Amino acid sequence: MQSDEKRMALVFKALGDENRIRILKLLQSGEKCACVLLDDLRITQPTLSHHMKILCDSDIVVGRRDGKWTHYSISEEGAAAAIKCLQELTKVTFTDNNKSCC
């Protein structure tokens, strides 16, 4: 079981790279084969594999094997969890325990 902090770090790692943002934008229109992503991004297969592992580890993207290729899509559940993660992390709560620095 992963800690909340570890889970949040995986989500933000997935979103913290320009190529992974490009991949997510391509996947917004639906499932894509890795070969299509390679053509659109103009990156090498090992580079794509690296980025897809990070996206899949974050649960934002899921892969489906079909022969020698993998087809990727955005996971609705993973995307919802990423949104929740950002909301939780940026939620401001005021309590009586807020201490002044002076």
QUIBELQUI-V620482 format. One record per residue. N is the residue number from 1. RES is the residue in one small letter. PHI is phi in radians with two decimals (999 if undefined). PSI is psi in radians with two decimals (999 if undefined). OMEGA is omega in degrees with one decimal (NA if undefined). Layout:
# QUIBELQUI-V620482
n={N	N}
res={RES	RES}
phi={PHI	PHI}
psi={PSI	PSI}
omega={OMEGA	OMEGA}
This chain:
# QUIBELQUI-V620482
n={1	2	3	4	5	6	7	8	9	10	11	12	13	14	15	16	17	18	19	20	21	22	23	24	25	26	27	28	29	30	31	32	33	34	35	36	37	38	39	40	41	42	43	44	45	46	47	48	49	50	51	52	53	54	55	56	57	58	59	60	61	62	63	64	65	66	67	68	69	70	71	72	73	74	75	76	77	78	79	80	81	82	83	84	85	86	87	88	89	90	91	92	93	94	95	96	97	98	99	100	101	102}
res={m	q	s	d	e	k	r	m	a	l	v	f	k	a	l	g	d	e	n	r	i	r	i	l	k	l	l	q	s	g	e	k	c	a	c	v	l	l	d	d	l	r	i	t	q	p	t	l	s	h	h	m	k	i	l	c	d	s	d	i	v	v	g	r	r	d	g	k	w	t	h	y	s	i	s	e	e	g	a	a	a	a	i	k	c	l	q	e	l	t	k	v	t	f	t	d	n	n	k	s	c	c}
phi={999	-1.53	-1.26	-1.02	-1.15	-1.12	-1.07	-1.08	-1.09	-1.11	-1.12	-1.25	-1.10	-1.09	-1.58	-1.66	-2.45	-1.04	-1.12	-1.21	-1.12	-1.06	-1.08	-1.08	-1.10	-1.15	-1.37	-1.07	-1.54	2.19	-1.02	-2.31	-1.28	-1.00	-1.12	-1.21	-1.07	-1.05	-1.13	-1.24	-1.57	0.98	-2.15	-1.38	-1.08	-1.09	-1.16	-1.06	-1.02	-1.04	-1.15	-1.21	-1.09	-1.14	-1.12	-1.25	-1.08	-1.42	1.23	-1.31	-2.14	-2.12	-2.02	-2.29	-1.31	-2.52	1.19	-1.51	-1.89	-2.01	-1.83	-1.99	-2.62	-1.34	-1.49	-1.04	-1.16	-1.15	-1.14	-1.12	-1.15	-1.15	-1.10	-1.07	-1.03	-1.13	-1.10	-1.13	-1.24	-1.81	-1.28	-1.68	-2.19	-1.85	-2.31	-1.25	-1.49	-1.12	-1.76	-1.37	-1.37	-1.93}
psi={2.25	2.56	2.78	-0.68	-0.71	-0.76	-0.79	-0.72	-0.69	-0.71	-0.84	-0.51	-0.75	-0.63	-0.05	0.44	2.39	-0.73	-0.68	-0.57	-0.76	-0.73	-0.80	-0.67	-0.69	-0.62	-0.19	-0.49	0.07	-3.14	2.43	2.46	2.60	-0.58	-0.62	-0.76	-0.72	-0.79	-0.76	-0.62	-0.37	0.88	2.92	2.82	-0.75	-0.62	-0.76	-0.78	-0.74	-0.86	-0.69	-0.58	-0.77	-0.77	-0.71	-0.65	-0.50	-0.15	0.13	-0.55	2.53	2.61	2.58	2.09	2.42	1.68	-2.28	-0.12	2.74	2.39	2.30	2.60	2.80	2.32	2.12	-0.73	-0.75	-0.68	-0.72	-0.69	-0.65	-0.70	-0.79	-0.69	-0.84	-0.72	-0.76	-0.72	-0.51	0.09	2.21	2.20	2.35	2.27	2.96	-0.21	-0.05	2.10	2.48	2.68	-0.22	999}
omega={-178.6	174.6	177.9	-179.0	178.9	179.0	178.8	-180.0	178.0	179.4	-177.1	173.0	180.0	-176.6	-172.4	-179.0	-178.1	179.8	179.3	174.0	177.5	179.2	179.5	177.3	177.6	-178.1	178.7	-178.9	176.8	-177.3	178.6	173.2	177.9	-179.9	177.6	178.4	178.5	-179.9	-177.0	-175.6	-177.6	174.6	-179.8	179.5	177.7	177.7	177.0	179.6	178.1	-178.7	-178.8	176.2	-179.9	178.9	179.7	177.2	179.3	-177.4	177.0	-179.4	174.3	179.0	178.3	-180.0	175.0	-175.4	-179.3	-177.9	174.4	176.8	-175.2	175.6	176.3	176.9	178.3	179.9	179.6	177.7	178.7	178.4	178.3	177.4	179.2	178.8	179.4	179.1	179.8	-176.5	-176.0	178.9	179.9	177.0	178.5	177.0	176.8	-178.0	178.2	-175.9	175.0	179.9	-177.7	NA}
